[in-house]
Amino acid sequence: MNITISILAEIPEDLHESLKLYLENHPTWDQDRTFSAALSLFLLQNGESDRSTSRIYLNTLFDYAV
């Protein structure tokens, strides 16, 4: 069973504008999918070698249900 948790985060306005532009040009992506991919990739690149993190990253990247 997958449990999702909402996160409220403040980001710079320029980053938000870039995200909006990206999402407008990539209709298969949404904000949640983008943040999940970015966060899981960050963790993988910074020493988190948990298999579930890798699975979430790959599932998010290839649009499988997370």
Number of C-alpha atoms within 10 A of each C-alpha: 3 5 5 7 4 6 8 5 5 7 8 7 9 9 10 12 11 11 16 14 11 15 15 12 10 10 8 9 15 14 12 12 17 15 14 18 19 15 15 20 18 13 15 16 10 9 8 14 11 10 10 11 18 16 13 19 23 16 16 21 16 10 12 9 8 14
